[in-house]
Amino acid sequence: MEQALALHLSGHLHEAAHAYREALREAPDDAPVLSNYGGLLCSLGKFEEARAPLQRAVTIDPSFADGWCNLGNCFLKLQRYNDAIAAYRNCLRISPTDARALSNLGLALDYCGENALAQKFHQAAVRLDPDNVQTRMNNAVSLLSGGDYLNGFREYEWRWVPPESRNALMAQPQWTGKAVPGRTVLIHGDGGFGDMLQFVRFVPEVQRRCGRTIVRVKRDLLALLRRSFPDTLFVSEDEPVPAHDLQCPAMSLAYAVGATLETLPHAAGYLRADAGKVATWRERIALDAPPVAGQGRTPLRIGLVWAGAPHRDVPGVALADQRRSTDLASFAPLAEAVPDALVYSLQIGERAEQARTPPGGMRVIDHTALLRDFDDTAALVSALDVIVAVDTSTAHLAAGLGKPTLMLSRFDQCWRWLSRRADSPWYDTLRIYRQATPFDWSDPIRRVCADLQKLAAH
């Protein structure tokens, strides 16, 4: 047991797993070993495999608080939230001041949409363990899900406490929102494409308070953002870092400017597509189908995205992607609900090839080979009628353009879409369709189909 635990704590997970298995051959009813082994399997992403040893641990010793907490963590990752809540409650009956169990119970309640109740557990966890980064981040996510942006974005800055989370750009002092005329502020990305598209709306306010603002972005965003914010200097991440006095991660801008639900800027749209490219796309898609016979109108043109980027190199993000993504086959009901509609694939990456074999009755047109960057995608999106997407950068792009956007959201909805909300203060034209049950897309797709039918009827 000692050798396995030492290997586990030193990060040698595969060696530790072997050592735990050896220990269990000698003592198969050792609850702490079973619990540690299950916890290690969770660390390796083997959640289903971890469930059996964890359940065995608490069956052997029902008074083992750590075993119940580890089992709750396993159920949390499996999206078995009611089971996770029960396991954490069992832990807390034995050990009422276990900050980890309190925090994770709050997280499970947040995922179920019980934000007000969740906050009580997060607050208790923070009081007991105020310097624990994960506890503070769980609290941040809960506050943001509940719409308390002033406190939530302040707590969200705890993500920068671990030294490994900070990049070289953060060696410079961080801009905290104060007016600094005559100083240069560098804004840089600290998330994916969607995060930059969502938070770039705060750049005009930064410029109002600062002498000079430079925004460093991925090359695929350059053309679109330069047009959308013509008074701002945008540079590519491929270029040398420009001289600057202060820096600010893009997702820290909301905290710096003191954003609240009521003061979020540009909800009506702030991105601008290239008018010439939009005209070209309209000409091209006009050839894809003539007006509906006898009705003198064109069919509804739907842009569709069914999966996000897998991000397998970042385990936590990869797990979230598995929950937010689906397959084109899930959208088979569209063919019956809006049979005259034209579906345009906006899908890129591994699952893009599914557009070649759409569900029966669905016509999918794929022009993605012509899309080189977000500027091209913005032009195509602008030429379509409505965008249907899972929670990806394309949803931010479309809603940021002011295009009607129907977004399918996983059951454990991302904090940025708020708890139990179907609309968004970030985007006036975005409507959210959350899963009613984990892993089950049938209900949100049914509701999307009903709303597409209404759009097609107009």
C-alpha positions as CSV (number, residue, x, y, z in Angstrom):
1,M,0.0,0.0,0.0
2,E,2.8,2.4,0.9
3,Q,4.6,1.9,-2.3
4,A,1.4,2.3,-4.4
5,L,0.5,5.5,-2.5
6,A,4.0,7.0,-2.9
7,L,3.9,6.3,-6.7
8,H,0.4,7.8,-6.8
9,L,1.4,11.0,-5.0
10,S,4.5,11.4,-7.2
11,G,2.4,11.3,-10.4
12,H,3.6,7.9,-11.6
13,L,0.0,6.8,-12.2
14,H,0.4,3.7,-14.3
15,E,3.1,2.3,-12.0
16,A,0.8,3.1,-9.1
17,A,-2.1,1.3,-10.7
18,H,0.0,-1.8,-11.0
19,A,1.1,-1.5,-7.4
20,Y,-2.5,-1.1,-6.2
21,R,-3.5,-4.2,-8.1
22,E,-0.7,-6.2,-6.5
23,A,-1.8,-4.9,-3.0
24,L,-5.4,-5.9,-3.8
25,R,-4.3,-9.4,-4.7
26,E,-3.0,-9.8,-1.2
27,A,-5.8,-7.9,0.6
28,P,-8.9,-7.7,-1.7
29,D,-11.1,-6.2,1.1
30,D,-8.8,-3.3,2.0
31,A,-11.2,-0.3,1.7
32,P,-8.5,2.4,1.6
33,V,-6.6,0.6,-1.2
34,L,-9.8,0.0,-3.2
35,S,-10.7,3.7,-2.8
36,N,-7.2,5.0,-3.7
37,Y,-7.2,2.6,-6.7
38,G,-10.6,3.9,-7.9
39,G,-9.5,7.5,-7.4
40,L,-6.4,6.8,-9.5
41,L,-8.5,5.2,-12.3
42,C,-10.6,8.4,-12.3
43,S,-7.4,10.4,-12.7
44,L,-6.6,8.3,-15.8
45,G,-10.1,9.0,-17.2
46,K,-11.3,5.4,-16.6
47,F,-14.5,6.4,-14.8
48,E,-16.6,3.3,-15.5
49,E,-13.7,1.0,-14.5
50,A,-13.3,3.0,-11.3
51,R,-16.9,2.6,-10.2
52,A,-16.6,-1.1,-9.1
53,P,-13.6,-0.7,-6.7
54,L,-15.1,2.5,-5.2
55,Q,-18.5,0.9,-4.6
56,R,-16.8,-2.1,-3.1
57,A,-14.8,0.2,-0.7
58,V,-17.9,1.8,0.8
59,T,-19.7,-1.5,0.9
60,I,-16.9,-3.0,3.0
61,D,-16.6,0.1,5.2
62,P,-19.7,2.3,5.0
63,S,-18.0,4.7,7.6
64,F,-15.1,5.4,5.2
65,A,-15.7,9.1,4.3
66,D,-12.9,9.3,1.7
67,G,-14.4,6.3,-0.1
68,W,-17.7,8.1,-0.4
69,C,-16.1,11.2,-1.6
70,N,-14.1,9.4,-4.3
71,L,-17.2,7.5,-5.3
72,G,-19.0,10.8,-5.6
73,N,-16.2,12.1,-7.8
74,C,-16.6,9.1,-10.1
75,F,-20.3,9.5,-10.4
76,L,-19.8,13.2,-11.1
77,K,-17.6,12.4,-14.1
78,L,-20.1,9.8,-15.3
79,Q,-22.9,12.4,-15.2
80,R,-24.8,10.3,-12.6
81,Y,-25.5,13.4,-10.6
82,N,-28.1,12.0,-8.3
83,D,-25.8,9.2,-7.3
84,A,-23.0,11.7,-6.9
85,I,-25.1,13.9,-4.6
86,A,-26.0,10.8,-2.5
87,A,-22.4,9.8,-2.2
88,Y,-21.2,13.2,-1.1
89,R,-24.0,13.4,1.5
90,N,-22.9,10.1,2.9
91,C,-19.4,11.5,3.1
92,L,-20.6,14.6,4.9
93,R,-22.7,12.6,7.4
94,I,-19.5,11.0,8.5
95,S,-17.2,14.0,8.0
96,P,-19.3,17.2,8.0
97,T,-16.2,19.5,7.5
98,D,-14.8,17.8,4.4
99,A,-14.3,20.8,2.2
100,R,-13.7,18.7,-0.9
101,A,-17.1,16.9,-0.5
102,L,-18.9,20.2,0.2
103,S,-17.4,21.8,-2.9
104,N,-18.1,18.9,-5.2
105,L,-21.6,18.5,-3.8
106,G,-22.1,22.1,-4.8
107,L,-20.7,21.4,-8.2
108,A,-23.1,18.4,-8.7
109,L,-26.1,20.6,-7.6
110,D,-24.9,23.3,-10.1
111,Y,-24.9,20.8,-12.9
112,C,-28.5,19.9,-12.0
113,G,-29.5,23.5,-12.2
114,E,-29.9,23.9,-8.4
115,N,-27.7,27.0,-8.2
116,A,-29.1,28.7,-5.1
117,L,-28.7,25.5,-3.0
118,A,-25.3,24.8,-4.5
119,Q,-24.0,28.2,-3.4
120,K,-24.5,27.3,0.3
121,F,-22.1,24.3,-0.1
122,H,-19.6,26.3,-2.0
123,Q,-19.6,29.0,0.6
124,A,-19.1,26.5,3.4
125,A,-16.2,24.9,1.5
126,V,-14.5,28.2,0.9
127,R,-14.7,29.1,4.6
128,L,-13.1,25.7,5.6
129,D,-10.4,25.7,2.9
130,P,-10.0,29.3,1.6
131,D,-6.6,28.7,-0.1
132,N,-7.7,25.6,-2.2
133,V,-7.7,26.6,-5.9
134,Q,-10.2,23.9,-7.0
135,T,-12.6,24.9,-4.2
136,R,-12.3,28.6,-5.2
137,M,-12.8,27.7,-8.9
138,N,-15.9,25.6,-8.2
139,N,-17.2,28.6,-6.3
140,A,-16.4,30.9,-9.2
141,V,-18.3,28.7,-11.7
142,S,-21.3,28.6,-9.3
143,L,-21.4,32.3,-8.9
144,L,-21.1,32.9,-12.6
145,S,-23.8,30.3,-13.3
146,G,-26.0,32.2,-10.9
147,G,-25.3,35.5,-12.7
148,D,-23.3,37.1,-9.8
149,Y,-20.6,38.4,-12.2
150,L,-18.9,40.9,-9.9
151,N,-18.1,38.2,-7.4
152,G,-17.9,35.4,-9.9
153,F,-15.3,36.9,-12.2
154,R,-13.2,38.0,-9.2
155,E,-13.2,34.4,-8.0
156,Y,-12.4,33.2,-11.5
157,E,-9.0,34.9,-11.2
158,W,-8.0,32.0,-8.9
159,R,-7.3,30.1,-12.1
160,W,-4.0,32.0,-12.2
161,V,-2.8,31.0,-8.8
162,P,-1.0,27.7,-9.8
163,P,2.3,28.7,-11.3
164,E,1.9,26.3,-14.2
165,S,-1.2,28.1,-15.3
166,R,0.6,31.3,-16.1
167,N,2.4,31.9,-19.4
168,A,5.3,34.1,-20.2
169,L,3.1,37.1,-21.1
170,M,1.8,37.2,-17.5
171,A,5.2,38.2,-16.2
172,Q,4.1,41.8,-16.9
173,P,1.7,43.4,-14.4
174,Q,-2.0,42.6,-15.1
175,W,-4.3,45.5,-16.0
176,T,-7.1,45.6,-13.4
177,G,-9.4,48.2,-14.9
178,K,-7.9,51.4,-13.8
179,A,-7.5,54.3,-16.3
180,V,-3.9,54.3,-17.5
181,P,-3.6,57.0,-20.1
182,G,-0.3,56.9,-21.9
183,R,0.2,53.2,-21.1
184,T,0.0,50.2,-23.6
185,V,-2.2,47.3,-22.6
186,L,-1.7,43.9,-24.3
187,I,-4.8,41.7,-24.3
188,H,-4.1,38.0,-25.1
189,G,-6.1,34.8,-25.4
190,D,-6.4,32.4,-22.5
191,G,-8.9,30.0,-24.0
192,G,-10.2,28.9,-27.4
193,F,-11.7,30.7,-30.4
194,G,-15.1,31.0,-28.8
195,D,-13.7,32.6,-25.6
196,M,-11.9,35.3,-27.6
197,L,-15.0,35.9,-29.7
198,Q,-17.2,36.2,-26.6
199,F,-14.9,38.5,-24.6
200,V,-13.5,40.7,-27.3
201,R,-16.6,42.8,-26.9
202,F,-14.9,44.5,-23.9
203,V,-12.0,45.9,-26.0
204,P,-13.7,49.3,-26.7
205,E,-14.1,49.8,-23.0
206,V,-10.4,49.0,-22.4
207,Q,-9.4,51.5,-25.1
208,R,-11.6,54.1,-23.4
209,R,-9.6,53.7,-20.2
210,C,-6.1,53.1,-21.6
211,G,-3.7,55.0,-23.8
212,R,-3.1,52.2,-26.3
213,T,-4.6,48.7,-26.6
214,I,-3.1,45.8,-28.6
215,V,-5.0,42.5,-28.9
216,R,-3.0,39.3,-29.7
217,V,-5.2,36.6,-31.3
218,K,-4.9,33.4,-33.3
219,R,-4.3,34.1,-37.0
220,D,-7.7,32.6,-38.0
221,L,-9.5,35.5,-36.2
222,L,-7.4,38.4,-37.5
223,A,-9.3,39.5,-40.5
224,L,-12.7,39.3,-38.9
225,L,-11.7,41.1,-35.7
226,R,-9.8,43.8,-37.5
227,R,-12.9,44.7,-39.5
228,S,-15.2,44.4,-36.5
229,F,-13.0,46.7,-34.4
230,P,-11.3,49.0,-36.9
231,D,-9.9,51.3,-34.2
232,T,-8.1,48.5,-32.4
233,L,-4.7,47.1,-33.2
234,F,-4.9,43.3,-33.6
235,V,-1.7,41.2,-34.0
236,S,-1.2,37.5,-34.7
237,E,0.1,35.1,-32.1
238,D,2.5,34.0,-34.8
239,E,4.2,37.4,-34.6
240,P,6.7,38.7,-32.0
241,V,5.0,40.1,-28.9
242,P,4.7,43.9,-29.2
243,A,6.1,46.1,-26.5
244,H,3.6,46.8,-23.8
245,D,3.3,48.0,-20.2
246,L,0.5,45.9,-18.9
247,Q,-1.2,42.7,-20.0
248,C,-4.7,41.2,-19.5
249,P,-6.0,37.8,-20.5
250,A,-9.2,38.1,-22.6
251,M,-11.3,36.2,-20.1
252,S,-10.2,38.5,-17.3
253,L,-11.6,41.6,-19.1
254,A,-15.1,41.1,-17.6
255,Y,-13.5,41.3,-14.1
256,A,-11.3,44.3,-15.0
257,V,-14.2,46.4,-16.3
258,G,-16.6,45.3,-13.6
259,A,-19.2,43.7,-15.9
260,T,-22.6,42.7,-14.6
261,L,-25.5,41.0,-16.3
262,E,-27.1,44.4,-16.8
263,T,-24.0,46.0,-18.3
264,L,-22.8,43.4,-20.8
265,P,-22.1,45.4,-24.0
266,H,-23.0,44.8,-27.6
267,A,-25.5,42.0,-27.0
268,A,-27.2,42.9,-30.3
269,G,-24.0,42.0,-32.2
270,Y,-20.6,43.4,-32.7
271,L,-18.9,41.3,-35.4
272,R,-18.9,42.4,-39.0
273,A,-18.6,40.1,-42.0
274,D,-17.0,41.2,-45.3
275,A,-19.9,42.6,-47.4
276,G,-18.2,41.4,-50.7
277,K,-17.8,37.9,-49.4
278,V,-21.4,37.8,-48.1
279,A,-22.6,38.9,-51.6
280,T,-20.5,36.1,-53.2
281,W,-21.9,33.5,-50.8
282,R,-25.5,34.7,-51.5
283,E,-24.9,34.2,-55.2
284,R,-23.4,30.8,-54.7
285,I,-26.1,29.4,-52.4
286,A,-28.9,30.8,-54.6
287,L,-27.8,28.1,-57.1
288,D,-28.1,25.3,-54.5
289,A,-31.9,25.2,-54.8
290,P,-34.6,27.1,-56.7
291,P,-37.6,28.7,-54.9
292,V,-40.1,26.2,-53.4
293,A,-42.4,25.2,-56.3
294,G,-45.7,27.1,-56.2
295,Q,-44.7,29.2,-53.2
296,G,-42.4,31.8,-54.8
297,R,-40.0,31.6,-51.8
298,T,-36.6,30.1,-51.1
299,P,-36.2,27.2,-48.7
300,L,-35.0,27.8,-45.2
301,R,-31.2,27.7,-45.2
302,I,-29.8,26.2,-42.0
303,G,-26.1,26.2,-41.0
304,L,-25.3,23.2,-38.8
305,V,-22.5,22.3,-36.4
306,W,-22.7,19.1,-34.5
307,A,-19.4,18.7,-32.8
308,G,-16.6,20.8,-31.2
309,A,-12.8,20.3,-31.3
310,P,-11.8,17.2,-29.2
311,H,-8.8,18.8,-27.4
312,R,-7.5,15.4,-26.4
313,D,-4.3,17.1,-25.1
314,V,-6.3,18.8,-22.3
315,P,-8.1,16.1,-20.3
316,G,-10.7,18.3,-18.7
317,V,-11.6,20.1,-21.9
318,A,-11.7,16.8,-23.8
319,L,-14.2,15.4,-21.3
320,A,-16.4,18.5,-21.7
321,D,-16.2,18.1,-25.4
322,Q,-17.5,14.5,-25.2
323,R,-20.6,15.9,-23.4
324,R,-21.2,18.9,-25.7
325,S,-20.6,17.1,-29.1
326,T,-22.8,14.7,-31.0
327,D,-23.0,13.3,-34.5
328,L,-24.9,14.4,-37.6
329,A,-27.1,11.3,-37.3
330,S,-28.6,12.9,-34.1
331,F,-30.2,15.6,-36.4
332,A,-32.2,13.1,-38.4
333,P,-35.5,14.6,-37.2
334,L,-34.7,17.8,-39.1
335,A,-35.4,16.0,-42.4
336,E,-39.0,15.3,-41.4
337,A,-39.6,18.6,-39.5
338,V,-38.4,20.9,-42.3
339,P,-38.2,18.7,-45.4
340,D,-37.7,21.6,-47.8
341,A,-34.8,23.1,-45.8
342,L,-31.3,23.1,-47.1
343,V,-28.7,22.2,-44.4
344,Y,-25.3,23.7,-44.8
345,S,-22.5,22.0,-43.0
346,L,-20.3,24.4,-41.0
347,Q,-18.6,21.4,-39.3
348,I,-14.8,21.2,-39.4
349,G,-12.4,18.7,-38.0
350,E,-12.7,15.0,-37.5
351,R,-16.5,14.7,-37.8
352,A,-16.8,16.9,-40.8
353,E,-16.8,13.9,-43.1
354,Q,-20.2,12.9,-41.7
355,A,-21.7,15.5,-44.1
356,R,-21.0,13.0,-46.9
357,T,-23.5,10.5,-45.5
358,P,-26.4,12.5,-43.9
359,P,-29.5,10.9,-42.4
360,G,-32.1,9.8,-44.9
361,G,-34.1,12.7,-46.4
362,M,-31.7,15.4,-45.3
363,R,-29.9,17.3,-47.9
364,V,-26.5,18.5,-46.6
365,I,-24.5,21.0,-48.7
366,D,-20.8,21.2,-47.8
367,H,-18.8,24.2,-48.8
368,T,-16.4,24.1,-45.9
369,A,-13.4,23.4,-48.2
370,L,-13.8,27.1,-49.2
371,L,-13.5,28.3,-45.6
372,R,-10.0,29.4,-44.7
373,D,-10.6,31.4,-41.5
374,F,-13.4,32.9,-39.3
375,D,-13.8,35.7,-41.8
376,D,-14.8,33.3,-44.5
377,T,-17.1,31.5,-42.1
378,A,-18.7,34.8,-41.0
379,A,-19.6,35.6,-44.5
380,L,-21.2,32.2,-45.1
381,V,-23.1,32.4,-41.8
382,S,-24.3,35.9,-42.8
383,A,-25.8,34.5,-46.0
384,L,-27.8,31.8,-44.3
385,D,-31.1,32.1,-42.4
386,V,-30.4,30.5,-39.1
387,I,-27.6,28.6,-37.4
388,V,-28.0,25.4,-35.3
389,A,-24.9,24.5,-33.3
390,V,-23.7,22.7,-30.3
391,D,-21.7,24.9,-27.8
392,T,-18.8,25.8,-30.0
393,S,-17.0,28.9,-31.4
394,T,-19.4,28.9,-34.3
395,A,-22.3,29.6,-31.9
396,H,-20.4,32.6,-30.6
397,L,-19.5,33.7,-34.1
398,A,-23.1,33.5,-35.4
399,A,-24.7,35.2,-32.4
400,G,-21.9,37.9,-32.4
401,L,-23.0,38.6,-36.0
402,G,-26.6,39.0,-34.8
403,K,-27.7,35.9,-36.7
404,P,-30.5,33.8,-35.2
405,T,-28.7,31.0,-33.4
406,L,-30.2,27.9,-31.9
407,M,-27.6,26.4,-29.6
408,L,-27.8,22.8,-28.1
409,S,-26.3,22.7,-24.7
410,R,-25.2,19.7,-22.6
411,F,-27.0,18.9,-19.3
412,D,-24.2,20.3,-17.2
413,Q,-24.5,23.6,-18.9
414,C,-21.4,25.8,-19.2
415,W,-21.4,28.7,-16.6
416,R,-21.5,31.3,-19.4
417,W,-25.0,30.4,-20.3
418,L,-26.3,30.8,-16.8
419,S,-28.4,28.4,-14.7
420,R,-31.9,27.5,-16.1
421,R,-31.8,30.2,-18.8
422,A,-32.9,29.6,-22.4
423,D,-31.9,33.1,-23.5
424,S,-28.5,34.9,-23.0
425,P,-27.6,38.4,-21.9
426,W,-24.5,38.0,-24.0
427,Y,-26.3,37.6,-27.3
428,D,-29.8,38.8,-28.1
429,T,-30.2,36.4,-31.0
430,L,-29.1,33.2,-29.1
431,R,-31.6,30.6,-27.8
432,I,-30.4,27.7,-25.7
433,Y,-31.7,24.2,-25.8
434,R,-30.3,22.3,-22.8
435,Q,-30.4,18.5,-22.5
436,A,-33.2,17.3,-20.2
437,T,-31.2,14.2,-19.4
438,P,-27.4,13.7,-19.5
439,F,-26.1,12.3,-22.9
440,D,-29.6,12.5,-24.5
441,W,-29.9,15.0,-27.4
442,S,-33.4,13.9,-28.4
443,D,-35.3,16.5,-26.4
444,P,-33.3,19.6,-27.4
445,I,-33.3,18.5,-31.0
446,R,-37.1,18.0,-30.8
447,R,-37.5,21.6,-29.6
448,V,-35.1,22.9,-32.2
449,C,-37.1,21.2,-34.9
450,A,-40.3,22.8,-33.6
451,D,-38.8,26.3,-33.7
452,L,-37.3,25.7,-37.2
453,Q,-40.8,24.8,-38.4
454,K,-42.0,28.2,-37.2
455,L,-39.1,29.9,-39.0
456,A,-39.8,28.0,-42.2
457,A,-43.5,29.0,-42.1
458,H,-42.7,32.7,-42.2
